[in-house]
Amino acid sequence: MTRRRSGKRPVTGGMRVRAYEVLSRAVDEGVAYGWRRAHKHTDAPGEDAIKDQVTQAVLSEVCEYFDFADESDPAP
Protein backbone atom coordinates (compact mmCIF):
# COMPACT_ATOMS: atom_id res chain seq x y z
CA MET A 1 0.00 0.00 0.00
CA THR A 2 1.37 3.40 -0.94
CA ARG A 3 1.25 6.27 1.50
CA ARG A 4 0.04 9.71 0.60
CA ARG A 5 2.19 12.72 1.36
CA SER A 6 -0.05 13.76 4.23
CA GLY A 7 0.90 10.56 6.06
CA LYS A 8 -2.70 9.30 6.07
CA ARG A 9 -3.57 5.93 4.63
CA PRO A 10 -6.37 5.78 2.07
CA VAL A 11 -9.52 3.95 3.15
CA THR A 12 -10.10 0.79 1.15
CA GLY A 13 -12.74 -1.89 1.25
CA GLY A 14 -16.47 -1.58 1.75
CA MET A 15 -16.44 1.61 3.79
CA ARG A 16 -17.67 4.88 2.25
CA VAL A 17 -17.83 8.36 3.67
CA ARG A 18 -21.15 10.16 3.43
CA ALA A 19 -19.49 13.40 2.38
CA TYR A 20 -22.69 15.46 2.35
CA GLU A 21 -23.45 14.50 5.96
CA VAL A 22 -19.91 15.27 7.09
CA LEU A 23 -19.89 18.60 5.23
CA SER A 24 -23.32 19.52 6.59
CA ARG A 25 -22.21 18.81 10.15
CA ALA A 26 -19.03 20.84 9.68
CA VAL A 27 -21.02 23.81 8.35
CA ASP A 28 -23.56 23.61 11.20
CA GLU A 29 -20.81 23.43 13.82
CA GLY A 30 -18.94 26.29 12.16
CA VAL A 31 -22.01 28.52 12.06
CA ALA A 32 -22.74 27.90 15.74
CA TYR A 33 -19.13 28.50 16.75
CA GLY A 34 -18.83 31.63 14.61
CA TRP A 35 -22.04 33.04 16.09
CA ARG A 36 -20.71 32.48 19.62
CA ARG A 37 -17.35 34.05 18.72
CA ALA A 38 -19.04 37.12 17.23
CA HIS A 39 -20.97 37.60 20.48
CA LYS A 40 -18.05 36.79 22.81
CA HIS A 41 -17.14 40.36 23.79
CA THR A 42 -20.31 42.21 22.87
CA ASP A 43 -24.04 41.60 23.03
CA ALA A 44 -24.67 43.42 19.75
CA PRO A 45 -21.93 42.77 17.19
CA GLY A 46 -22.16 44.39 13.79
CA GLU A 47 -23.30 42.49 10.73
CA ASP A 48 -19.79 42.42 9.26
CA ALA A 49 -18.31 41.04 12.50
CA ILE A 50 -20.90 38.25 12.53
CA LYS A 51 -20.29 37.40 8.87
CA ASP A 52 -16.52 37.37 9.34
CA GLN A 53 -16.61 35.14 12.42
CA VAL A 54 -19.12 32.71 10.88
CA THR A 55 -17.17 32.50 7.62
CA GLN A 56 -13.87 31.87 9.41
CA ALA A 57 -15.41 29.23 11.67
CA VAL A 58 -17.17 27.39 8.84
CA LEU A 59 -14.02 27.25 6.73
CA SER A 60 -12.01 26.09 9.73
CA GLU A 61 -14.48 23.28 10.47
CA VAL A 62 -14.59 22.17 6.83
CA CYS A 63 -10.78 22.04 6.72
CA GLU A 64 -10.85 19.79 9.81
CA TYR A 65 -12.65 17.09 7.81
CA PHE A 66 -11.59 17.65 4.20
CA ASP A 67 -8.18 17.96 2.52
CA PHE A 68 -7.98 20.14 -0.54
CA ALA A 69 -5.44 19.45 -3.26
CA ASP A 70 -3.01 22.28 -3.79
CA GLU A 71 -2.93 23.40 -7.41
CA SER A 72 0.83 22.83 -7.47
CA ASP A 73 0.40 19.19 -6.30
CA PRO A 74 0.20 16.59 -9.06
CA ALA A 75 -3.09 14.71 -9.37
CA PRO A 76 -3.12 11.32 -7.56
Phi and psi in radians as a Rosetta constraint file:
Dihedral C 1 N 2 CA 2 C 2 CIRCULARHARMONIC -1.525 0.35
Dihedral N 2 CA 2 C 2 N 3 CIRCULARHARMONIC 2.594 0.35
Dihedral C 2 N 3 CA 3 C 3 CIRCULARHARMONIC -1.770 0.35
Dihedral N 3 CA 3 C 3 N 4 CIRCULARHARMONIC 2.489 0.35
Dihedral C 3 N 4 CA 4 C 4 CIRCULARHARMONIC -1.411 0.35
Dihedral N 4 CA 4 C 4 N 5 CIRCULARHARMONIC 2.848 0.35
Dihedral C 4 N 5 CA 5 C 5 CIRCULARHARMONIC -1.105 0.35
Dihedral N 5 CA 5 C 5 N 6 CIRCULARHARMONIC -0.441 0.35
Dihedral C 5 N 6 CA 6 C 6 CIRCULARHARMONIC -1.310 0.35
Dihedral N 6 CA 6 C 6 N 7 CIRCULARHARMONIC -0.170 0.35
Dihedral C 6 N 7 CA 7 C 7 CIRCULARHARMONIC 1.543 0.35
Dihedral N 7 CA 7 C 7 N 8 CIRCULARHARMONIC -0.032 0.35
Dihedral C 7 N 8 CA 8 C 8 CIRCULARHARMONIC -1.620 0.35
Dihedral N 8 CA 8 C 8 N 9 CIRCULARHARMONIC 2.482 0.35
Dihedral C 8 N 9 CA 9 C 9 CIRCULARHARMONIC -1.507 0.35
Dihedral N 9 CA 9 C 9 N 10 CIRCULARHARMONIC 2.470 0.35
Dihedral C 9 N 10 CA 10 C 10 CIRCULARHARMONIC -1.220 0.35
Dihedral N 10 CA 10 C 10 N 11 CIRCULARHARMONIC 2.563 0.35
Dihedral C 10 N 11 CA 11 C 11 CIRCULARHARMONIC -1.422 0.35
Dihedral N 11 CA 11 C 11 N 12 CIRCULARHARMONIC 2.262 0.35
Dihedral C 11 N 12 CA 12 C 12 CIRCULARHARMONIC -2.205 0.35
Dihedral N 12 CA 12 C 12 N 13 CIRCULARHARMONIC 2.875 0.35
Dihedral C 12 N 13 CA 13 C 13 CIRCULARHARMONIC 1.781 0.35
Dihedral N 13 CA 13 C 13 N 14 CIRCULARHARMONIC -2.662 0.35
Dihedral C 13 N 14 CA 14 C 14 CIRCULARHARMONIC -1.553 0.35
Dihedral N 14 CA 14 C 14 N 15 CIRCULARHARMONIC 0.155 0.35
Dihedral C 14 N 15 CA 15 C 15 CIRCULARHARMONIC -1.628 0.35
Dihedral N 15 CA 15 C 15 N 16 CIRCULARHARMONIC 2.344 0.35
Dihedral C 15 N 16 CA 16 C 16 CIRCULARHARMONIC -2.272 0.35
Dihedral N 16 CA 16 C 16 N 17 CIRCULARHARMONIC 2.525 0.35
Dihedral C 16 N 17 CA 17 C 17 CIRCULARHARMONIC -1.544 0.35
Dihedral N 17 CA 17 C 17 N 18 CIRCULARHARMONIC 2.353 0.35
Dihedral C 17 N 18 CA 18 C 18 CIRCULARHARMONIC -1.551 0.35
Dihedral N 18 CA 18 C 18 N 19 CIRCULARHARMONIC 1.497 0.35
Dihedral C 18 N 19 CA 19 C 19 CIRCULARHARMONIC -1.007 0.35
Dihedral N 19 CA 19 C 19 N 20 CIRCULARHARMONIC -0.685 0.35
Dihedral C 19 N 20 CA 20 C 20 CIRCULARHARMONIC -1.099 0.35
Dihedral N 20 CA 20 C 20 N 21 CIRCULARHARMONIC -0.737 0.35
Dihedral C 20 N 21 CA 21 C 21 CIRCULARHARMONIC -1.120 0.35
Dihedral N 21 CA 21 C 21 N 22 CIRCULARHARMONIC -0.761 0.35
Dihedral C 21 N 22 CA 22 C 22 CIRCULARHARMONIC -1.131 0.35
Dihedral N 22 CA 22 C 22 N 23 CIRCULARHARMONIC -0.780 0.35
Dihedral C 22 N 23 CA 23 C 23 CIRCULARHARMONIC -1.119 0.35
Dihedral N 23 CA 23 C 23 N 24 CIRCULARHARMONIC -0.742 0.35
Dihedral C 23 N 24 CA 24 C 24 CIRCULARHARMONIC -1.069 0.35
Dihedral N 24 CA 24 C 24 N 25 CIRCULARHARMONIC -0.756 0.35
Dihedral C 24 N 25 CA 25 C 25 CIRCULARHARMONIC -1.125 0.35
Dihedral N 25 CA 25 C 25 N 26 CIRCULARHARMONIC -0.724 0.35
Dihedral C 25 N 26 CA 26 C 26 CIRCULARHARMONIC -1.100 0.35
Dihedral N 26 CA 26 C 26 N 27 CIRCULARHARMONIC -0.727 0.35
Dihedral C 26 N 27 CA 27 C 27 CIRCULARHARMONIC -1.145 0.35
Dihedral N 27 CA 27 C 27 N 28 CIRCULARHARMONIC -0.802 0.35
Dihedral C 27 N 28 CA 28 C 28 CIRCULARHARMONIC -1.038 0.35
Dihedral N 28 CA 28 C 28 N 29 CIRCULARHARMONIC -0.795 0.35
Dihedral C 28 N 29 CA 29 C 29 CIRCULARHARMONIC -1.140 0.35
Dihedral N 29 CA 29 C 29 N 30 CIRCULARHARMONIC -0.672 0.35
Dihedral C 29 N 30 CA 30 C 30 CIRCULARHARMONIC -1.153 0.35
Dihedral N 30 CA 30 C 30 N 31 CIRCULARHARMONIC -0.718 0.35
Dihedral C 30 N 31 CA 31 C 31 CIRCULARHARMONIC -1.101 0.35
Dihedral N 31 CA 31 C 31 N 32 CIRCULARHARMONIC -0.801 0.35
Dihedral C 31 N 32 CA 32 C 32 CIRCULARHARMONIC -1.088 0.35
Dihedral N 32 CA 32 C 32 N 33 CIRCULARHARMONIC -0.772 0.35
Dihedral C 32 N 33 CA 33 C 33 CIRCULARHARMONIC -1.164 0.35
Dihedral N 33 CA 33 C 33 N 34 CIRCULARHARMONIC -0.755 0.35
Dihedral C 33 N 34 CA 34 C 34 CIRCULARHARMONIC -1.085 0.35
Dihedral N 34 CA 34 C 34 N 35 CIRCULARHARMONIC -0.686 0.35
Dihedral C 34 N 35 CA 35 C 35 CIRCULARHARMONIC -1.090 0.35
Dihedral N 35 CA 35 C 35 N 36 CIRCULARHARMONIC -0.795 0.35
Dihedral C 35 N 36 CA 36 C 36 CIRCULARHARMONIC -1.098 0.35
Dihedral N 36 CA 36 C 36 N 37 CIRCULARHARMONIC -0.730 0.35
Dihedral C 36 N 37 CA 37 C 37 CIRCULARHARMONIC -1.107 0.35
Dihedral N 37 CA 37 C 37 N 38 CIRCULARHARMONIC -0.698 0.35
Dihedral C 37 N 38 CA 38 C 38 CIRCULARHARMONIC -1.126 0.35
Dihedral N 38 CA 38 C 38 N 39 CIRCULARHARMONIC -0.529 0.35
Dihedral C 38 N 39 CA 39 C 39 CIRCULARHARMONIC -1.732 0.35
Dihedral N 39 CA 39 C 39 N 40 CIRCULARHARMONIC 0.170 0.35
Dihedral C 39 N 40 CA 40 C 40 CIRCULARHARMONIC -1.105 0.35
Dihedral N 40 CA 40 C 40 N 41 CIRCULARHARMONIC -0.788 0.35
Dihedral C 40 N 41 CA 41 C 41 CIRCULARHARMONIC -1.933 0.35
Dihedral N 41 CA 41 C 41 N 42 CIRCULARHARMONIC 0.035 0.35
Dihedral C 41 N 42 CA 42 C 42 CIRCULARHARMONIC -2.645 0.35
Dihedral N 42 CA 42 C 42 N 43 CIRCULARHARMONIC 2.576 0.35
Dihedral C 42 N 43 CA 43 C 43 CIRCULARHARMONIC -1.441 0.35
Dihedral N 43 CA 43 C 43 N 44 CIRCULARHARMONIC -0.319 0.35
Dihedral C 43 N 44 CA 44 C 44 CIRCULARHARMONIC -2.365 0.35
Dihedral N 44 CA 44 C 44 N 45 CIRCULARHARMONIC 1.260 0.35
Dihedral C 44 N 45 CA 45 C 45 CIRCULARHARMONIC -1.219 0.35
Dihedral N 45 CA 45 C 45 N 46 CIRCULARHARMONIC 2.719 0.35
Dihedral C 45 N 46 CA 46 C 46 CIRCULARHARMONIC -1.263 0.35
Dihedral N 46 CA 46 C 46 N 47 CIRCULARHARMONIC 2.838 0.35
Dihedral C 46 N 47 CA 47 C 47 CIRCULARHARMONIC -1.018 0.35
Dihedral N 47 CA 47 C 47 N 48 CIRCULARHARMONIC -0.744 0.35
Dihedral C 47 N 48 CA 48 C 48 CIRCULARHARMONIC -1.124 0.35
Dihedral N 48 CA 48 C 48 N 49 CIRCULARHARMONIC -0.684 0.35
Dihedral C 48 N 49 CA 49 C 49 CIRCULARHARMONIC -1.105 0.35
Dihedral N 49 CA 49 C 49 N 50 CIRCULARHARMONIC -0.729 0.35
Dihedral C 49 N 50 CA 50 C 50 CIRCULARHARMONIC -1.116 0.35
Dihedral N 50 CA 50 C 50 N 51 CIRCULARHARMONIC -0.838 0.35
Dihedral C 50 N 51 CA 51 C 51 CIRCULARHARMONIC -1.034 0.35
Dihedral N 51 CA 51 C 51 N 52 CIRCULARHARMONIC -0.787 0.35
Dihedral C 51 N 52 CA 52 C 52 CIRCULARHARMONIC -1.076 0.35
Dihedral N 52 CA 52 C 52 N 53 CIRCULARHARMONIC -0.823 0.35
Dihedral C 52 N 53 CA 53 C 53 CIRCULARHARMONIC -1.157 0.35
Dihedral N 53 CA 53 C 53 N 54 CIRCULARHARMONIC -0.711 0.35
Dihedral C 53 N 54 CA 54 C 54 CIRCULARHARMONIC -1.162 0.35
Dihedral N 54 CA 54 C 54 N 55 CIRCULARHARMONIC -0.771 0.35
Dihedral C 54 N 55 CA 55 C 55 CIRCULARHARMONIC -1.057 0.35
Dihedral N 55 CA 55 C 55 N 56 CIRCULARHARMONIC -0.836 0.35
Dihedral C 55 N 56 CA 56 C 56 CIRCULARHARMONIC -1.063 0.35
Dihedral N 56 CA 56 C 56 N 57 CIRCULARHARMONIC -0.750 0.35
Dihedral C 56 N 57 CA 57 C 57 CIRCULARHARMONIC -1.195 0.35
Dihedral N 57 CA 57 C 57 N 58 CIRCULARHARMONIC -0.705 0.35
Dihedral C 57 N 58 CA 58 C 58 CIRCULARHARMONIC -1.110 0.35
Dihedral N 58 CA 58 C 58 N 59 CIRCULARHARMONIC -0.830 0.35
Dihedral C 58 N 59 CA 59 C 59 CIRCULARHARMONIC -1.092 0.35
Dihedral N 59 CA 59 C 59 N 60 CIRCULARHARMONIC -0.675 0.35
Dihedral C 59 N 60 CA 60 C 60 CIRCULARHARMONIC -1.102 0.35
Dihedral N 60 CA 60 C 60 N 61 CIRCULARHARMONIC -0.786 0.35
Dihedral C 60 N 61 CA 61 C 61 CIRCULARHARMONIC -1.117 0.35
Dihedral N 61 CA 61 C 61 N 62 CIRCULARHARMONIC -0.752 0.35
Dihedral C 61 N 62 CA 62 C 62 CIRCULARHARMONIC -1.065 0.35
Dihedral N 62 CA 62 C 62 N 63 CIRCULARHARMONIC -0.734 0.35
Dihedral C 62 N 63 CA 63 C 63 CIRCULARHARMONIC -1.195 0.35
Dihedral N 63 CA 63 C 63 N 64 CIRCULARHARMONIC -0.320 0.35
Dihedral C 63 N 64 CA 64 C 64 CIRCULARHARMONIC -1.205 0.35
Dihedral N 64 CA 64 C 64 N 65 CIRCULARHARMONIC -0.530 0.35
Dihedral C 64 N 65 CA 65 C 65 CIRCULARHARMONIC -1.874 0.35
Dihedral N 65 CA 65 C 65 N 66 CIRCULARHARMONIC -0.360 0.35
Dihedral C 65 N 66 CA 66 C 66 CIRCULARHARMONIC -2.183 0.35
Dihedral N 66 CA 66 C 66 N 67 CIRCULARHARMONIC 2.435 0.35
Dihedral C 66 N 67 CA 67 C 67 CIRCULARHARMONIC -1.765 0.35
Dihedral N 67 CA 67 C 67 N 68 CIRCULARHARMONIC 2.391 0.35
Dihedral C 67 N 68 CA 68 C 68 CIRCULARHARMONIC -1.949 0.35
Dihedral N 68 CA 68 C 68 N 69 CIRCULARHARMONIC 2.315 0.35
Dihedral C 68 N 69 CA 69 C 69 CIRCULARHARMONIC -1.206 0.35
Dihedral N 69 CA 69 C 69 N 70 CIRCULARHARMONIC 2.324 0.35
Dihedral C 69 N 70 CA 70 C 70 CIRCULARHARMONIC -1.320 0.35
Dihedral N 70 CA 70 C 70 N 71 CIRCULARHARMONIC 2.462 0.35
Dihedral C 70 N 71 CA 71 C 71 CIRCULARHARMONIC -1.055 0.35
Dihedral N 71 CA 71 C 71 N 72 CIRCULARHARMONIC -0.439 0.35
Dihedral C 71 N 72 CA 72 C 72 CIRCULARHARMONIC -1.446 0.35
Dihedral N 72 CA 72 C 72 N 73 CIRCULARHARMONIC -0.227 0.35
Dihedral C 72 N 73 CA 73 C 73 CIRCULARHARMONIC -1.372 0.35
Dihedral N 73 CA 73 C 73 N 74 CIRCULARHARMONIC 2.434 0.35
Dihedral C 73 N 74 CA 74 C 74 CIRCULARHARMONIC -1.215 0.35
Dihedral N 74 CA 74 C 74 N 75 CIRCULARHARMONIC 2.629 0.35
Dihedral C 74 N 75 CA 75 C 75 CIRCULARHARMONIC -1.128 0.35
Dihedral N 75 CA 75 C 75 N 76 CIRCULARHARMONIC 2.520 0.35
